Amino acid sequence: MPSFRRRDSVIDADRVDESTPDPERTTDAGQARALVEEAEAEAAEADALAAAARARARAARLRRQALADEAD
């Protein structure tokens, strides 16, 4: 039975690795990183707004409970 390892290693050795990065790909990667950072900042802002809204809702609920307790 022939060895497939030898054949695979020869095929792999024939492949050419590009060691110089494509400038367009580098720009795309930089833009992608910038977009990720922007998305993370927007998500953090949305989280902060949601937390503030929850805090306001809780404060309103506590005020209503306090007023209801005073009325009793």
BELPE-V985157 format. One record per pair of residues at least 6 apart in sequence whose C-alpha atoms are under 7 Angstrom apart, sorted by the first residue. I is the first residue (numbers start at 0). J is the second residue. Records with the same first field share a line. If there is no record, write none. Layout:
# BELPE-V985157
I=J ; J
This chain:
# BELPE-V985157
none
